[in-house]
Amino acid sequence: MKCEYTIVYRIKGIEHKSQADVDLLSNSNSLIRAVLTKKPDMFAGRRNEDIALYATLVKCLEQQLSNSPLVEQMRNASMFFCPKFEEVPHIVIQIRGECEELNGKTINETEGFVVYLNANDPSESISIKCEPDIAAVLTSLVIESGGSIMPEKVCDSIALFHEDGKRAIPVNFTISIEISDDGPLVEDAHVRITDCYRRLSSNKNKLGIVAKLLKLSLEAEKDKLRSFLFGWSALEIFVNKVYKKYEDEIFDKLKKSPNLKLCVSYVNRIREVMKGKYSLTNKFSLIASGLCIADAEKDVEVFQKTNKTRNSLFHGSEINETELPTKFARDLLVKYLQLHLGGDIRPPTARTEFKFSGQYDPLNPFGRSAK
């Protein structure tokens, strides 16, 4: 089965006064095309087709499910299929390729398209596969413009075709139930929250950037890569900012020896020789030993593994984004922030969660299969 992925970006930072479109990639026979245009509507035709197909599907369901709330929801949803474009510079990237055949139940077929119910929709895998090419196009444009452009994604669409050119439309309905029972904050939580806020917002601690990055990591939870990068950056900056405090404390303890003169000379010599030579893991190990000696060994091991993943990612290794150790990085940061700010380790609030999900056939509402 063939596929065509189209993605449209609004571009700020360059002008395009001509009414003619500009092909940005010179090889017209390639499976990827990038066009600078002020009229992206011309390239978003698949979305217009999608609207027509969606309307046909709604009509089909309406005949079988009269007065169903589902039909009304689908009718309203079709309004979001085609965005309105300004007549300003846009970059349209189109990528053609192949994907697996759909295997869902056929619920509507015409001369131009086939609609499959609860099919194996390959859209996500197609978009992930196309990301490197899209990034390469945008980066090339950034380089050519001297770094002045700012791309803003407007819309994207994926069209699937059989070998005979007929559109294949996967339509999936799912039903999901999530039941959770979260534990409450304890009664005196506001006391510690207030104290923590004052410490974090104090210029003395200089941890504002750490708090901001942790916030961004939590907000970007659905974007696995960004969430990990924000979370790890927060942890790394925290380690570098507080390391000196705990190094001073440990060496001060070492100086308290019966042979004070010899000990002080030895400690000063160690610090001079090792100055600037501690790795990030060495620094975290020292902080962990100073704040939580009981857990230091296992926490350092978690830190090392997380740091190894970060290094592999930054050195160009292929990393499965769904397996990034974001939670490990954030848990370490939260724990040592608690301790550094003078509090006790606060256990996670209790949480019991049950999830049920499965495909749903609106034409056969009692034929559900949960998983």
N, C-alpha and C positions, 0 to 999 in steps of 0.2 A: 504494500500500500504506500502511496506517495503522500507527502505532507508539505505544507507551505506555512512557514512561520513569518508573520509580519509584525514589526514593532515600530512604533512611531515616537520620536522624541522632539519636543519643542526645544529649539536651540537659542540660547541667548549668548551674545558676545561676538557674533559675526552678522554681517548684513548680506542680503541676497536680493538685489533690486530687480534682476531680470525675471521675466515671467517664465523663462525656459528653465526646465529642471536640469540639474547637473549630476551626472553619474560620477560618484566619488571613487568607484573601483573600475579600473580600466578594462579588466577582463570580462567582457559582456557574456562569455560562454560559461562563466563560473556559476556554481549553485548558490552563490550569495551575491546580492545586489544592495548597494547603498546609494541613496539618492538625496540630494539637497533640493528641497522644493518648498514653495509657499502654498501649495495646494495638495496636502496629503490625502484629501478625500479620494483622489484618483487612485491611490494605492491601498485604500482601506475598503475596497469593493467587497472583499470577503465578509466584512462585518455587515454590509448592506444585505448580502445574501443570507447571512445568519438571521437577520431580522425577519426576512421573508420566510425562511425555514421555521423559525420559532413560531411565527404566526400560524403556519400550517399545522405545526405540532399542537398548538393550543386548540385549533379548530378540531383536530382529530380527538383530543382528549375531551373537548367540550361535548362532542357527540356521545361519548360514552360515560362522562361524569358530569352531567348537567347540574348546575348550581353548586359545583364543588369549589371550596375555598382555594384548592390547589390550582385550578384553572385560572382564577382571578389573580393569584400570586404570580403565575407564569406570564400572564398578560401584562401585568405591571412591570415585571422584570425586563421585558423586551425593550422597554424605554431606555435602558442603560446600555444597550448594545452598541450604539453608534454615537460617539462623542462629537461635539461641535468644534471645528478647528478654526483658529484665527488665521488670517492671511499674513503669516509671518514665517521666518525660516524654520523648517522642520527637517529632520533626518529620518528617512524611512529605510529600514533595513528589512530585506526579504531573504529568507533562507529556505531553500528547497532540499528535500531529502526523502528518506524512506523510513517506514515504521512498521510495526507488526499489524496484522489484520485484526479487525474488530470481530468479536465473537458473541455479541449480545443478541437479544431477541429482536427481530425486525418488526416494527410496529407501524411503519409507514414507508411507502416506496413510490416514487414517481420516475419520470424519465430522467430527471436531473439529480435526484438524491435518494439516499436510503437513510432512514432514522433507526438507530439501534437503541434498545432500552437496556440500561444497566450493563453497558459494554465495558471492555477493558480500555478505558480512555487513556491514550498515551501522551496527552497534552503536557503533563508535568515532566515526563522524561525527555520530551522533545525540547521544552524550554531550557532544561538543565543542560542538555547536550549543546544547545546553541549559545549558551552564555559566553564561552571563550571567544567565539567569532564576533559576537556583539561587542564584547569588551575590547577586542582588537580594533574594530572599526572606530569606536568612540575614542580610544586612546590615540589612534593614528590622527584623528581629527584634532584632538587636544594638542598633540605635538605640532601639527601643521599650523595651528592658530597661536602657537606660543603660550598655550595654557590659558587662553582667555575665554573659552567657551564654557557654558554651563548647561548640560543636557537635563531635561525634565521629561520623564516618561509620561506620555499621554495615554496610550492604549497599546494593546497587542492582541493578536488573534492567531489561531491555528486552524488551518483548513486541511481536511483529509480527503483523499481521492482513491477510488479503485483504479485499476489499470485501464478501464474503459473511460475514465474521466468523470465518472459519476461521484458526486459528493457523498461522503459517509459522515453521518452526524451521530456521535455518541451522546445519549441523554441518560444521566444517572440520577436516580432518586435514592436518598439514604435516610434512614431514621436512626437517631441516636438519643440515648438517654444517659444522663450523667447525674449521679447521686453522690453528694459529698457531705461530709459532716466535719466541719472545721472547728477546732478548739478556739475559745475566746482568749483575748489577752487577759492577764491577771489584773487584779484590782489596782495595784500600785504601778502599773505599766507607765502611766503618764509621768511619774516621777523620773524614771530612768530615761524615757524618751526626751523629756525636757533637758535633762543633764547631758545626754548624748548630743542633742541638737546644739546646745551651747558650745560643747567641745568641738564638734565638727565645723561649726560656723566661725569659730575663733581663728583669728589670723595667726595666733601662736602655733596652733597645730598644723596649719597649712595643708589640710587634707580635703579641701574643697573639690579639687580635681578628682580625687579618689571617689568621693561621694557622687560626683556628676557622672563619672564613667560607670559606676555600679548602677546608677539610675538608668543610663542608656542601655546597659546590658539587659536589665529587666524589661525595659520597654521594647527591646528588639528580640524578644524571646522567639518569635516565629521565624526570624531570620537567623538561622543557626550560626552562620559564619560571623555576622556582625555582633551577635550576642556574646560569642566566645571572645572575639577580639577586644570588645569593650571590657568584659569581665577580667580577662587576663591582664590587660593594660592597667586596670585599677589595682590589681594585686601587685603587679610589678612596681608601679609607682609607689604604692604603700610601703613595700619592702625597702626601696631605695630612700624613701623619706625618713623612716623611723630607725633604720639600721644603726646609724651613728649613736643614737641614744643608748641602745642595748649593748653596743660594743664598749662604750664608755663604762657602763655599769659592770659588765663582766670583768673588764681589766682592772677596774677599781677594786673589785673583790680580790683579784689575784695579788694586788699590791699589798694587801693586808696580811703580811707574813712576818714571822719572828725575825727573819733576816731581811729587814725592810730595804736596806740599801741595795743588796744584791737582787732582790725580787723586782724592785722598781726599775733597775738598770736592764734586767732581762725582759720585762714586759715592754718597756719603751723600745728596746731593740726589735722585738717581734713586730710591734706595731709599725715601726719604720720600714722594716723589710717587706711586710705584707701590705703596705699602704697601696690601695688601688688595684690589688691583685685578687680580691675576693670575688668569686663568681656570684651570680644571683642566688644560686642554691646555698652557697656558703652563708650568705647574708641571711636568708630565710632561716637556715638552721640555727644561727646564732639568736635570732629573734624568738624562734620557737623555744629554744632552751631557756631563754630569759623569761618568757611569759607562761609557758606550759610544758615544763620538763617531762611530765608524765606522758604526754602525747607527742612529744617532739619527734621521736623516731618515725612513727607511722605518718605524721603530717609531712615530714621532709620527704618521705617516699612518695606520697601523693603529689607533692609539689614537683619533685623530679620528673615524674611521669607526665604531668600536665605541661611542664616546661619543655619536655622532649617533643610532645605533640606540637607545641607552638613553634619550636625550632624546625621541625619537619615541614610544617606549613610554610614558614617564611623562607625555607631553603628550596621550595618548589616541589616538594613531594605531593603526590595525589592523596588527599585526605577526604574521607567520607564525612560530610558535614553533619550528618545525623549522629555521628559517633564522637563529636568533639566534646571534651571534658569540661563543658561550661559550668556545670553544677559543682564540680570539684573545685574549680578556681573560685567561684563565688562563695562556697561554703568556707574555704580557708580564709578568704578575705573577711567575711562576716565574723568568724570566730576570733581572729586576731585583732580586728577592729574593736570588738567587745572588750578584749583583754587590755589592749593598748589604751583605750579610753577610760580604763579604771573600773570596768564593770566585771561581773561574773559571766561565764558562758551561759547564754540563754538557750535552752533547748527549743527546737522547732515546735511551733504550735501543733497540737494533735490534728491529724487529718486522716479520715477514712473515706475512700473514694471507690465508687463502682461505676464502670462504664459498659454500656451495651450499644452496639452499633451493627447495622446491617443494611443490605440493599432493600429497596421498597418498590414494589410494582403498583403504581396507582390504578392500573386496570384490573388488578387482582389484590386488593388491599389486605386480604387475609392470608396471602401467600408470602409472608415475610420470612426471611431467613436471617437470624441474628448470629453474631460471632463475637 
